[in-house]
Amino acid sequence: MPVEELSGFVVGVTADRRAGEQIAMLERRGAEVVHGPAIRTHPVSLDGDLAAALDDLIRRPPDVTVLSSGIGVRGVVEAAEVLGRAEALLVALGSSRVLARGPKAHGAAVTAGLAVDWNTPSGVSSEILAELGRTGIAGSRIAVQLDGARTQPLADALAVLGAEVVAIPVYRWSLPDDTGPALRLAQAVADGRVDAVTFTARPQIESLCEIAETHGALEPLRRGFARGVLTACVGPVCAEAAVEAGF
């Protein structure tokens, strides 16, 4: 019998995509799970900006390729396969210097057959910016796999440094259609009815705050975390967002 080390604990989960896997993992360890998805993940249409970006990169391969997330890398490759452009795309990207933001993007790139030339030490975009800025990128053509956030500061910063940025949109994030479960999770944090909340992407934190603020529950949410509800983040980007949110 496995040790149920989380028996007696209640854990909130804010993920939407692959939430079932996380919930099952926690429940196998004895936890009671409260699911309050704070975001919704939308794939980008294959016949729009994504297809145009892939064709552009195949015609004119980049000097540098920046891979931001594991799901994004897999999404790019899967989209290229559906469009019949996978082999040509991998050749084009493989001729460039490939940088990965963290182990998930690195692993997905290697699985796809792309050799990664440099990986961030801590998994944050500022390290990619510092690495590229160190050698100078004015005039360079840089492919950037976007994450689903509403703003893209890394791509914008590379453009400011003089790079020609080719954005690869794979998915986008929005608030869930039904924000009720996320609001109930926020209220459970405020009331101390959960022991921990997991976050696997920065927008989950930002959206949970937005939902709570809309209903006048943001300060109670922050107080709940301050009183001892554990904020469990997948990495430094999430952790930074949690600190910024006042958790």
Accessible surface in RSA format (square Angstrom, percent):
REM  Atomic radii and reference values for relative SASA: ProtOr
REM  Chains: A
REM  Algorithm: Lee & Richards
REM  Probe-radius: 1.40
REM  Slices: 20
REM RES _ NUM      All-atoms   Total-Side   Main-Chain    Non-polar    All polar
REM                ABS   REL    ABS   REL    ABS   REL    ABS   REL    ABS   REL
RES MET A   1   219.68 113.8 146.78  97.1  72.91 173.6 117.00  99.5 102.68 136.0
RES PRO A   2    98.62  71.9  78.53  71.6  20.10  73.0  90.53  74.7   8.09  50.3
RES VAL A   3   119.81  78.8 107.35  97.2  12.46  30.0 111.98  97.3   7.83  21.2
RES GLU A   4    91.69  52.6  77.00  58.3  14.68  35.0  15.71  30.4  75.98  62.0
RES GLU A   5   100.38  57.6  75.19  56.9  25.19  60.0  51.49  99.6  48.89  39.9
RES LEU A   6    47.38  26.4  47.38  33.9   0.00   0.0  47.38  33.3   0.00   0.0
RES SER A   7    67.50  57.0  50.95  68.0  16.55  38.1  15.59  33.2  51.91  72.7
RES GLY A   8    76.40  94.2   0.00   N/A  76.40  94.2  42.85 117.6  33.54  75.1
RES PHE A   9    97.02  48.5  96.17  59.6   0.85   2.2  96.17  58.3   0.85   2.4
RES VAL A  10    27.21  17.9  27.21  24.6   0.00   0.0  27.21  23.6   0.00   0.0
RES VAL A  11     8.90   5.9   8.90   8.1   0.00   0.0   8.90   7.7   0.00   0.0
RES GLY A  12     0.00   0.0   0.00   N/A   0.00   0.0   0.00   0.0   0.00   0.0
RES VAL A  13     0.00   0.0   0.00   0.0   0.00   0.0   0.00   0.0   0.00   0.0
RES THR A  14     0.00   0.0   0.00   0.0   0.00   0.0   0.00   0.0   0.00   0.0
RES ALA A  15     4.53   4.2   4.13   6.4   0.41   0.9   4.13   5.8   0.41   1.1
RES ASP A  16    42.46  29.7  24.11  24.0  18.36  43.4  16.92  39.8  25.54  25.5
RES ARG A  17   100.05  42.0  83.08  42.4  16.97  40.4  44.77  61.2  55.28  33.5
RES ARG A  18   130.71  54.9 109.40  55.8  21.30  50.7  44.03  60.2  86.68  52.5
RES ALA A  19     4.92   4.5   3.91   6.0   1.02   2.3   3.91   5.5   1.02   2.7
RES GLY A  20    50.91  62.8   0.00   N/A  50.91  62.8  38.25 105.0  12.66  28.4
RES GLU A  21   104.45  60.0  92.35  69.9  12.10  28.8  52.80 102.1  51.65  42.2
RES GLN A  22    26.96  15.1  22.68  16.6   4.28  10.2  18.92  40.3   8.05   6.1
RES ILE A  23    33.07  18.8  33.07  24.6   0.00   0.0  33.07  23.8   0.00   0.0
RES ALA A  24    39.48  36.3  36.08  55.7   3.40   7.7  39.05  55.0   0.44   1.2
RES MET A  25    79.38  41.1  79.38  52.5   0.00   0.0  40.92  34.8  38.45  50.9
RES LEU A  26    16.29   9.1  16.29  11.7   0.00   0.0  16.29  11.4   0.00   0.0
RES GLU A  27    92.55  53.1  78.61  59.5  13.94  33.2  22.26  43.0  70.29  57.4
RES ARG A  28   147.43  61.9 134.35  68.5  13.08  31.1  74.42 101.7  73.01  44.2
RES ARG A  29    91.20  38.3  91.20  46.5   0.00   0.0  17.78  24.3  73.42  44.5
RES GLY A  30    22.07  27.2   0.00   N/A  22.07  27.2   8.19  22.5  13.89  31.1
RES ALA A  31     7.44   6.8   0.00   0.0   7.44  16.9   0.17   0.2   7.27  19.3
RES GLU A  32   111.83  64.2 103.91  78.6   7.92  18.9  42.38  82.0  69.45  56.7
RES VAL A  33    27.22  17.9   1.88   1.7  25.34  61.1   1.88   1.6  25.34  68.7
RES VAL A  34    45.47  29.9  42.04  38.1   3.42   8.3  45.47  39.5   0.00   0.0
RES HIS A  35    70.66  38.6  52.71  36.6  17.95  45.9  34.69  35.7  35.97  41.9
RES GLY A  36     0.00   0.0   0.00   N/A   0.00   0.0   0.00   0.0   0.00   0.0
RES PRO A  37    27.07  19.7  26.98  24.6   0.09   0.3  26.98  22.3   0.09   0.6
RES ALA A  38     0.00   0.0   0.00   0.0   0.00   0.0   0.00   0.0   0.00   0.0
RES ILE A  39     3.88   2.2   2.83   2.1   1.05   2.5   2.83   2.0   1.05   2.8
RES ARG A  40   102.83  43.2 102.68  52.3   0.15   0.4  19.77  27.0  83.06  50.3
RES THR A  41    28.79  20.5  12.71  12.9  16.08  38.3  11.17  15.0  17.61  26.6
RES HIS A  42    30.55  16.7  29.86  20.8   0.69   1.8  17.98  18.5  12.57  14.6
RES PRO A  43   116.18  84.7  98.33  89.6  17.85  64.9  98.87  81.6  17.30 107.5
RES VAL A  44    37.23  24.5  25.13  22.8  12.10  29.1  29.80  25.9   7.43  20.1
RES SER A  45    68.03  57.5  51.18  68.3  16.85  38.8  50.68 107.9  17.35  24.3
RES LEU A  46    58.65  32.7  54.49  39.0   4.16  10.5  54.49  38.3   4.16  11.2
RES ASP A  47   128.79  90.2  95.41  95.0  33.39  78.9  44.35 104.4  84.44  84.2
RES GLY A  48    32.33  39.9   0.00   N/A  32.33  39.9  28.76  78.9   3.58   8.0
RES ASP A  49   105.87  74.2  99.28  98.8   6.59  15.6  17.79  41.9  88.08  87.8
RES LEU A  50     2.74   1.5   2.74   2.0   0.00   0.0   2.74   1.9   0.00   0.0
RES ALA A  51    13.05  12.0  13.05  20.1   0.00   0.0  13.05  18.4   0.00   0.0
RES ALA A  52    59.92  55.1  49.01  75.6  10.91  24.8  56.43  79.5   3.48   9.2
RES ALA A  53     9.82   9.0   4.45   6.9   5.38  12.2   9.32  13.1   0.50   1.3
RES LEU A  54     0.00   0.0   0.00   0.0   0.00   0.0   0.00   0.0   0.00   0.0
RES ASP A  55    37.37  26.2  35.94  35.8   1.43   3.4   9.08  21.4  28.29  28.2
RES ASP A  56    38.87  27.2  38.87  38.7   0.00   0.0   8.67  20.4  30.21  30.1
RES LEU A  57     0.00   0.0   0.00   0.0   0.00   0.0   0.00   0.0   0.00   0.0
RES ILE A  58    49.18  28.0  35.97  26.8  13.21  31.8  35.97  25.9  13.21  35.8
RES ARG A  59   170.18  71.5 138.19  70.4  31.99  76.2  73.01  99.8  97.17  58.9
RES ARG A  60   125.20  52.6 122.09  62.2   3.11   7.4  55.36  75.7  69.83  42.3
RES PRO A  61    65.11  47.5  51.17  46.6  13.94  50.7  51.17  42.2  13.94  86.7
RES PRO A  62     5.36   3.9   0.00   0.0   5.36  19.5   0.00   0.0   5.36  33.3
RES ASP A  63    80.22  56.2  67.24  66.9  12.99  30.7  22.12  52.1  58.10  57.9
RES VAL A  64    13.68   9.0  13.68  12.4   0.00   0.0  13.68  11.9   0.00   0.0
RES THR A  65     0.02   0.0   0.02   0.0   0.00   0.0   0.02   0.0   0.00   0.0
RES VAL A  66     0.00   0.0   0.00   0.0   0.00   0.0   0.00   0.0   0.00   0.0
RES LEU A  67     5.55   3.1   5.55   4.0   0.00   0.0   5.55   3.9   0.00   0.0
RES SER A  68     8.38   7.1   6.94   9.3   1.44   3.3   1.40   3.0   6.97   9.8
RES SER A  69    17.51  14.8  14.09  18.8   3.42   7.9  17.51  37.3   0.00   0.0
RES GLY A  70     2.84   3.5   0.00   N/A   2.84   3.5   0.89   2.4   1.95   4.4
RES ILE A  71    38.92  22.1  36.77  27.4   2.15   5.2  36.77  26.5   2.15   5.8
RES GLY A  72     0.00   0.0   0.00   N/A   0.00   0.0   0.00   0.0   0.00   0.0
RES VAL A  73     3.95   2.6   3.48   3.2   0.47   1.1   3.95   3.4   0.00   0.0
RES ARG A  74    98.99  41.6  95.84  48.9   3.16   7.5  52.28  71.4  46.72  28.3
RES GLY A  75    16.17  19.9   0.00   N/A  16.17  19.9  13.03  35.7   3.15   7.0
RES VAL A  76     6.87   4.5   6.87   6.2   0.00   0.0   6.87   6.0   0.00   0.0
RES VAL A  77    22.12  14.6  21.42  19.4   0.70   1.7  22.12  19.2   0.00   0.0
RES GLU A  78   100.72  57.8  99.87  75.6   0.85   2.0  36.98  71.5  63.74  52.0
RES ALA A  79     5.99   5.5   2.81   4.3   3.18   7.2   5.31   7.5   0.68   1.8
RES ALA A  80     0.29   0.3   0.29   0.4   0.00   0.0   0.29   0.4   0.00   0.0
RES GLU A  81   105.16  60.4  84.89  64.2  20.27  48.3  28.41  54.9  76.75  62.7
RES VAL A  82   108.81  71.6  76.35  69.1  32.46  78.2  84.27  73.2  24.54  66.5
RES LEU A  83    48.25  26.9  27.97  20.0  20.28  51.0  33.46  23.5  14.79  39.8
RES GLY A  84    69.17  85.3   0.00   N/A  69.17  85.3  35.32  96.9  33.86  75.8
RES ARG A  85    71.33  29.9  69.04  35.2   2.29   5.5  16.66  22.8  54.67  33.1
RES ALA A  86    19.88  18.3  17.23  26.6   2.65   6.0  18.00  25.3   1.88   5.0
RES GLU A  87   143.58  82.4 135.29 102.4   8.29  19.7  53.01 102.5  90.57  73.9
RES ALA A  88    43.96  40.4  33.38  51.5  10.58  24.1  40.48  57.0   3.47   9.2
RES LEU A  89     1.05   0.6   1.05   0.8   0.00   0.0   1.05   0.7   0.00   0.0
RES LEU A  90    44.55  24.8  40.03  28.6   4.53  11.4  40.40  28.4   4.16  11.2
RES VAL A  91   104.14  68.5  94.84  85.9   9.30  22.4 101.65  88.3   2.49   6.7
RES ALA A  92     4.44   4.1   2.57   4.0   1.87   4.3   4.44   6.3   0.00   0.0
RES LEU A  93     4.13   2.3   4.13   3.0   0.00   0.0   4.13   2.9   0.00   0.0
RES GLY A  94    46.19  57.0   0.00   N/A  46.19  57.0  18.94  52.0  27.25  61.0
RES SER A  95    83.59  70.6  40.51  54.1  43.09  99.3  48.68 103.7  34.91  48.9
RES SER A  96    10.48   8.9   0.00   0.0  10.48  24.1   3.10   6.6   7.38  10.3
RES ARG A  97    76.46  32.1  70.06  35.7   6.40  15.2  41.70  57.0  34.76  21.1
RES VAL A  98     1.07   0.7   1.07   1.0   0.00   0.0   1.07   0.9   0.00   0.0
RES LEU A  99     0.00   0.0   0.00   0.0   0.00   0.0   0.00   0.0   0.00   0.0
RES ALA A 100     0.00   0.0   0.00   0.0   0.00   0.0   0.00   0.0   0.00   0.0
RES ARG A 101    46.72  19.6  38.78  19.8   7.94  18.9   0.57   0.8  46.15  28.0
RES GLY A 102     3.75   4.6   0.00   N/A   3.75   4.6   3.75  10.3   0.00   0.0
RES PRO A 103   110.18  80.3 100.73  91.8   9.45  34.4 102.89  84.9   7.29  45.3
RES LYS A 104   130.13  63.5 119.56  73.4  10.57  25.2  97.52  87.8  32.61  34.7
RES ALA A 105     0.21   0.2   0.00   0.0   0.21   0.5   0.00   0.0   0.21   0.6
RES HIS A 106    59.36  32.4  59.36  41.3   0.00   0.0  39.32  40.5  20.04  23.3
RES GLY A 107    36.07  44.5   0.00   N/A  36.07  44.5  34.47  94.6   1.60   3.6
RES ALA A 108     9.39   8.6   0.06   0.1   9.33  21.2   4.97   7.0   4.42  11.7
RES ALA A 109     0.00   0.0   0.00   0.0   0.00   0.0   0.00   0.0   0.00   0.0
RES VAL A 110    86.53  56.9  75.39  68.2  11.15  26.9  76.23  66.2  10.30  27.9
RES THR A 111   122.44  87.1  89.32  90.6  33.12  78.9  71.69  96.3  50.75  76.7
RES ALA A 112    23.86  21.9   4.25   6.6  19.61  44.6  14.08  19.8   9.78  25.9
RES GLY A 113    63.31  78.1   0.00   N/A  63.31  78.1  32.58  89.4  30.73  68.8
RES LEU A 114     7.10   4.0   4.51   3.2   2.59   6.5   6.03   4.2   1.07   2.9
RES ALA A 115    81.96  75.4  65.94 101.8  16.02  36.4  74.05 104.3   7.91  20.9
RES VAL A 116    28.97  19.1   0.77   0.7  28.20  68.0   0.90   0.8  28.07  76.1
RES ASP A 117    88.42  61.9  52.29  52.0  36.13  85.4  15.09  35.5  73.33  73.1
RES TRP A 118    60.11  24.1  54.62  26.4   5.49  12.9  39.59  21.1  20.52  33.3
RES ASN A 119    47.44  32.7  32.43  31.3  15.01  36.1  13.87  33.4  33.57  32.4
RES THR A 120     7.51   5.3   0.00   0.0   7.51  17.9   0.00   0.0   7.51  11.4
RES PRO A 121   110.88  80.8  66.90  61.0  43.97 159.8  78.61  64.9  32.27 200.6
RES SER A 122    58.30  49.3  45.35  60.5  12.95  29.8  25.80  54.9  32.50  45.5
RES GLY A 123    13.49  16.6   0.00   N/A  13.49  16.6   6.65  18.2   6.84  15.3
RES VAL A 124    29.71  19.5  29.71  26.9   0.00   0.0  29.71  25.8   0.00   0.0
RES SER A 125    30.16  25.5  27.02  36.1   3.15   7.2  19.22  40.9  10.94  15.3
RES SER A 126    74.79  63.2  63.74  85.1  11.06  25.5  50.63 107.8  24.17  33.9
RES GLU A 127    37.27  21.4  32.57  24.6   4.69  11.2  22.92  44.3  14.35  11.7
RES ILE A 128     0.12   0.1   0.12   0.1   0.00   0.0   0.12   0.1   0.00   0.0
RES LEU A 129    52.46  29.2  51.28  36.7   1.18   3.0  51.28  36.0   1.18   3.2
RES ALA A 130    67.45  62.0  50.64  78.2  16.80  38.2  62.07  87.4   5.38  14.3
RES GLU A 131    20.15  11.6  16.62  12.6   3.52   8.4   3.98   7.7  16.17  13.2
RES LEU A 132     1.79   1.0   1.79   1.3   0.00   0.0   1.79   1.3   0.00   0.0
RES GLY A 133    37.06  45.7   0.00   N/A  37.06  45.7  16.00  43.9  21.05  47.1
RES ARG A 134   165.27  69.4 126.70  64.6  38.57  91.8  74.27 101.5  91.00  55.2
RES THR A 135    83.80  59.6  47.89  48.6  35.91  85.6  49.25  66.1  34.55  52.2
RES GLY A 136    50.74  62.6   0.00   N/A  50.74  62.6  33.19  91.1  17.55  39.3
RES ILE A 137     7.53   4.3   4.79   3.6   2.75   6.6   5.34   3.8   2.19   6.0
RES ALA A 138    82.51  75.9  56.38  87.0  26.13  59.4  56.64  79.8  25.86  68.5
RES GLY A 139    67.46  83.2   0.00   N/A  67.46  83.2  38.23 104.9  29.23  65.5
RES SER A 140    26.21  22.1  22.94  30.6   3.27   7.5   3.01   6.4  23.19  32.5
RES ARG A 141    12.68   5.3  12.68   6.5   0.00   0.0  11.91  16.3   0.77   0.5
RES ILE A 142     0.00   0.0   0.00   0.0   0.00   0.0   0.00   0.0   0.00   0.0
RES ALA A 143     0.00   0.0   0.00   0.0   0.00   0.0   0.00   0.0   0.00   0.0
RES VAL A 144     3.45   2.3   3.45   3.1   0.00   0.0   3.45   3.0   0.00   0.0
RES GLN A 145     0.10   0.1   0.10   0.1   0.00   0.0   0.10   0.2   0.00   0.0
RES LEU A 146    25.39  14.1  24.47  17.5   0.92   2.3  25.35  17.8   0.04   0.1
RES ASP A 147    29.16  20.4  25.16  25.0   4.00   9.5   2.46   5.8  26.70  26.6
RES GLY A 148     1.89   2.3   0.00   N/A   1.89   2.3   0.74   2.0   1.15   2.6
RES ALA A 149    32.86  30.2  20.83  32.1  12.03  27.4  23.09  32.5   9.77  25.9
RES ARG A 150   164.84  69.2 124.76  63.6  40.08  95.4  76.07 104.0  88.77  53.8
RES THR A 151    98.81  70.3  93.01  94.3   5.81  13.8  73.06  98.1  25.75  38.9
RES GLN A 152    38.36  21.5  34.86  25.5   3.50   8.3  20.71  44.1  17.65  13.4
RES PRO A 153    96.43  70.3  88.30  80.5   8.12  29.5  93.36  77.1   3.07  19.1
RES LEU A 154    17.84   9.9  13.67   9.8   4.17  10.5  17.33  12.2   0.51   1.4
RES ALA A 155    10.80   9.9   8.89  13.7   1.92   4.4   9.11  12.8   1.69   4.5
RES ASP A 156    87.66  61.4  83.52  83.1   4.14   9.8  28.73  67.6  58.94  58.8
RES ALA A 157    27.85  25.6  21.62  33.4   6.24  14.2  26.93  37.9   0.92   2.4
RES LEU A 158     0.00   0.0   0.00   0.0   0.00   0.0   0.00   0.0   0.00   0.0
RES ALA A 159    52.11  47.9  38.15  58.9  13.96  31.8  38.49  54.2  13.62  36.1
RES VAL A 160   128.85  84.8  97.79  88.5  31.06  74.8 105.26  91.5  23.59  64.0
RES LEU A 161    80.40  44.8  65.55  46.9  14.84  37.3  70.09  49.2  10.31  27.7
RES GLY A 162    38.01  46.9   0.00   N/A  38.01  46.9  25.70  70.5  12.31  27.6
RES ALA A 163    10.27   9.4   0.00   0.0  10.27  23.4   0.12   0.2  10.15  26.9
RES GLU A 164    72.96  41.9  65.06  49.2   7.90  18.8  43.62  84.4  29.34  24.0
RES VAL A 165    41.56  27.3  12.63  11.4  28.94  69.7  12.63  11.0  28.94  78.5
RES VAL A 166    12.69   8.4   9.53   8.6   3.17   7.6  12.69  11.0   0.00   0.0
RES ALA A 167    43.26  39.8  32.73  50.5  10.53  23.9  32.73  46.1  10.53  27.9
RES ILE A 168     0.96   0.5   0.96   0.7   0.00   0.0   0.96   0.7   0.00   0.0
RES PRO A 169    26.60  19.4  25.85  23.6   0.76   2.7  26.60  22.0   0.00   0.0
RES VAL A 170    12.16   8.0   8.69   7.9   3.47   8.4   8.69   7.5   3.47   9.4
RES TYR A 171    12.61   5.9   7.54   4.3   5.07  13.2   5.89   4.4   6.71   8.3
RES ARG A 172   129.56  54.4 129.56  66.0   0.00   0.0  50.44  68.9  79.12  48.0
RES TRP A 173    36.64  14.7  29.21  14.1   7.43  17.5  25.03  13.3  11.61  18.8
RES SER A 174    29.77  25.2  26.51  35.4   3.27   7.5  25.98  55.3   3.79   5.3
RES LEU A 175    54.24  30.2  45.73  32.7   8.51  21.4  45.73  32.1   8.51  22.9
RES PRO A 176    15.75  11.5  10.19   9.3   5.56  20.2  10.23   8.4   5.52  34.3
RES ASP A 177   124.00  86.9  83.68  83.3  40.32  95.3  42.05  99.0  81.95  81.7
RES ASP A 178    92.23  64.6  83.90  83.5   8.33  19.7  37.94  89.3  54.30  54.2
RES THR A 179    39.08  27.8  36.43  36.9   2.66   6.3  15.95  21.4  23.14  35.0
RES GLY A 180    18.70  23.1   0.00   N/A  18.70  23.1  17.21  47.2   1.49   3.3
RES PRO A 181    30.97  22.6  28.56  26.0   2.42   8.8  29.99  24.8   0.98   6.1
RES ALA A 182     0.00   0.0   0.00   0.0   0.00   0.0   0.00   0.0   0.00   0.0
RES LEU A 183    25.72  14.3  25.72  18.4   0.00   0.0  25.72  18.1   0.00   0.0
RES ARG A 184   140.76  59.1 137.76  70.2   3.00   7.1  61.46  84.0  79.30  48.1
RES LEU A 185     0.00   0.0   0.00   0.0   0.00   0.0   0.00   0.0   0.00   0.0
RES ALA A 186     0.45   0.4   0.00   0.0   0.45   1.0   0.00   0.0   0.45   1.2
RES GLN A 187    75.63  42.3  74.72  54.6   0.90   2.2  19.14  40.7  56.48  42.8
RES ALA A 188     3.25   3.0   3.25   5.0   0.00   0.0   3.25   4.6   0.00   0.0
RES VAL A 189     0.00   0.0   0.00   0.0   0.00   0.0   0.00   0.0   0.00   0.0
RES ALA A 190    13.59  12.5   8.57  13.2   5.02  11.4   8.57  12.1   5.02  13.3
RES ASP A 191    95.88  67.2  62.66  62.4  33.22  78.5  20.93  49.3  74.95  74.7
RES GLY A 192    50.60  62.4   0.00   N/A  50.60  62.4  20.54  56.4  30.06  67.3
RES ARG A 193   138.49  58.1 119.49  60.9  19.00  45.2  71.45  97.6  67.04  40.6
RES VAL A 194     5.71   3.8   0.49   0.4   5.22  12.6   1.92   1.7   3.80  10.3
RES ASP A 195    60.57  42.4  51.46  51.2   9.11  21.5  12.96  30.5  47.61  47.5
RES ALA A 196    12.05  11.1  12.05  18.6   0.00   0.0  12.05  17.0   0.00   0.0
RES VAL A 197     0.00   0.0   0.00   0.0   0.00   0.0   0.00   0.0   0.00   0.0
RES THR A 198    21.94  15.6  21.54  21.8   0.40   0.9  20.72  27.8   1.22   1.8
RES PHE A 199     1.39   0.7   0.00   0.0   1.39   3.6   0.04   0.0   1.36   3.9
RES THR A 200    54.02  38.4  39.50  40.0  14.52  34.6  31.20  41.9  22.82  34.5
RES ALA A 201    17.35  16.0  12.11  18.7   5.24  11.9  17.35  24.4   0.00   0.0
RES ARG A 202    63.51  26.7  60.56  30.9   2.95   7.0  25.69  35.1  37.82  22.9
RES PRO A 203    12.59   9.2  12.46  11.4   0.13   0.5  12.59  10.4   0.00   0.0
RES GLN A 204     5.07   2.8   5.07   3.7   0.00   0.0   0.00   0.0   5.07   3.8
RES ILE A 205     0.70   0.4   0.70   0.5   0.00   0.0   0.70   0.5   0.00   0.0
RES GLU A 206    84.98  48.8  75.03  56.8   9.96  23.7  42.57  82.3  42.41  34.6
RES SER A 207     5.18   4.4   4.73   6.3   0.45   1.0   0.44   0.9   4.74   6.6
RES LEU A 208     0.00   0.0   0.00   0.0   0.00   0.0   0.00   0.0   0.00   0.0
RES CYS A 209    16.14  12.2  16.02  17.9   0.13   0.3  14.27  36.2   1.87   2.0
RES GLU A 210    64.86  37.2  61.04  46.2   3.83   9.1  29.63  57.3  35.24  28.8
RES ILE A 211     4.02   2.3   1.54   1.1   2.49   6.0   4.02   2.9   0.00   0.0
RES ALA A 212     0.00   0.0   0.00   0.0   0.00   0.0   0.00   0.0   0.00   0.0
RES GLU A 213   112.90  64.8 100.61  76.1  12.29  29.3  28.76  55.6  84.14  68.7
RES THR A 214   104.28  74.2  68.94  69.9  35.34  84.2  59.55  80.0  44.73  67.6
RES HIS A 215    99.54  54.4  66.91  46.5  32.62  83.5  50.11  51.6  49.43  57.5
RES GLY A 216    64.34  79.3   0.00   N/A  64.34  79.3  37.11 101.8  27.23  61.0
RES ALA A 217    12.37  11.4  11.44  17.7   0.93   2.1  12.13  17.1   0.24   0.6
RES LEU A 218    21.51  12.0  20.33  14.5   1.18   3.0  20.33  14.3   1.18   3.2
RES GLU A 219    88.79  51.0  87.49  66.2   1.30   3.1  49.63  96.0  39.16  32.0
RES PRO A 220    40.05  29.2  38.90  35.5   1.15   4.2  40.05  33.1   0.00   0.0
RES LEU A 221     0.03   0.0   0.03   0.0   0.00   0.0   0.03   0.0   0.00   0.0
RES ARG A 222    69.64  29.2  68.69  35.0   0.95   2.3  18.52  25.3  51.12  31.0
RES ARG A 223   123.67  51.9 122.35  62.4   1.31   3.1  53.81  73.5  69.85  42.3
RES GLY A 224     1.12   1.4   0.00   N/A   1.12   1.4   0.69   1.9   0.43   1.0
RES PHE A 225    12.04   6.0   1.15   0.7  10.89  28.3   1.31   0.8  10.73  30.7
RES ALA A 226    87.19  80.2  45.65  70.4  41.55  94.5  57.22  80.6  29.97  79.4
RES ARG A 227   160.23  67.3 120.50  61.4  39.73  94.6  78.22 106.9  82.01  49.7
RES GLY A 228    60.39  74.5   0.00   N/A  60.39  74.5  36.14  99.2  24.26  54.3
RES VAL A 229    14.03   9.2   6.69   6.1   7.34  17.7   7.91   6.9   6.13  16.6
RES LEU A 230   111.38  62.0 107.12  76.6   4.26  10.7 111.38  78.2   0.00   0.0
RES THR A 231    37.23  26.5  17.21  17.5  20.02  47.7  12.96  17.4  24.27  36.7
RES ALA A 232    35.04  32.2  26.78  41.3   8.26  18.8  33.18  46.7   1.86   4.9
RES CYS A 233    41.71  31.6   8.72   9.7  32.99  77.5   7.09  18.0  34.62  37.3
RES VAL A 234    81.54  53.7  45.67  41.3  35.86  86.4  54.13  47.0  27.40  74.3
RES GLY A 235    21.86  27.0   0.00   N/A  21.86  27.0  21.49  59.0   0.37   0.8
RES PRO A 236    63.30  46.1  54.76  49.9   8.54  31.0  59.93  49.5   3.37  20.9
RES VAL A 237    36.56  24.1  36.40  33.0   0.16   0.4  36.40  31.6   0.16   0.4
RES CYS A 238     2.36   1.8   1.87   2.1   0.49   1.1   0.00   0.0   2.36   2.5
RES ALA A 239    42.68  39.2  41.03  63.3   1.64   3.7  42.18  59.4   0.49   1.3
RES GLU A 240    93.42  53.6  86.36  65.3   7.06  16.8  30.16  58.3  63.26  51.6
RES ALA A 241     3.16   2.9   0.83   1.3   2.33   5.3   1.30   1.8   1.87   4.9
RES ALA A 242     6.43   5.9   6.43   9.9   0.00   0.0   6.43   9.1   0.00   0.0
RES VAL A 243   113.96  75.0 102.05  92.4  11.91  28.7 102.78  89.3  11.18  30.3
RES GLU A 244   110.21  63.3  73.86  55.9  36.35  86.5  48.31  93.4  61.90  50.5
RES ALA A 245    12.92  11.9   5.18   8.0   7.74  17.6  12.67  17.8   0.25   0.7
RES GLY A 246    42.30  52.2   0.00   N/A  42.30  52.2  27.25  74.8  15.05  33.7
RES PHE A 247    43.16  21.6   0.20   0.1  42.95 111.8  17.06  10.3  26.10  74.7
END  Absolute sums over single chains surface
CHAIN  1 A    11657.0       8804.9       2852.1       6743.0       4914.0
END  Absolute sums over all chains
TOTAL         11657.0       8804.9       2852.1       6743.0       4914.0
